[in-house]
């Protein structure tokens, strides 16, 4: 019997999202508390002068796919 290991993938998650689900996606990918990542991201945005953090977030929205399981929840 072979156990197939599937690689971990980074997705946006719409369940539990605040804006677009990017931070919660990173939280689940790295197994880190979502509140901690949200606070760190907010600090990053404040320290870098707003633009780099917001720009990175927008890019993440555009390139990260939405988790398919979450899409079916929305369509119900």
N, C-alpha and C positions, 0 to 999 in steps of 0.2 A: 504494500500500500504506500503510495507516494503522497506526501503532503505538499501541495502546491502553495508557495508563498507569493501572494500578490503584493506588488509594490504599493506603498502608501501614496495617495494622491491628494493634492491640495484643491479644495473646493470652497466656493462661497456657500454658506448655509443660510437659508431664509428663515428657518425656525430659530427663534431667539435673536434675530437680527435687530440692530438699532438703526443702521442706515442701509447697507447693502449686503451685510453678512460676511464681509472680508475679515474682520477681526476674529469673529467666532470661527471662521474657517481656519485661520492660523492657530487659534486656540486648540481646536480639535486635532490639527495636524501635528502640533508639537506637544500635545497633552499638557497644556498650561492653562491655568485659570483665566477665563475670558476677562474678568474684571481687572486682573493684573495687566493683561495686554492692552486693554482699553485705557487704563491710566498711563501706561508707558507710551502709548501712541499719542495721547493728549499732551503729555510732557514733550514728546518729540516735536509735535506740531508747534507748541509754544516756544520751545528753545530754538528751532530752526527758522523761525519767522514766518510761520503759517504755510507759505507756498510749497516747499519741498514735501512736506507731509501730506498735504491735500493732493498734490500732483501724484505722489506715489499711490495714494488711496484710489484715485480715479483710474490710474493705470491698472491697479489690481482688480478693480471692478471690470475693466474691459477684457483682461486676459484670464481671469479665474472663472472656470465654468461653475454653474450652479449645480449642487448635488441633486441628482435625479429623484431620489427619494423625497426630497423637500418639495420638488415641483409637483409631485402627485398629491401632496398634502394641500397645496394651494389650489389645485384644480378641483378638489372635492367640494 
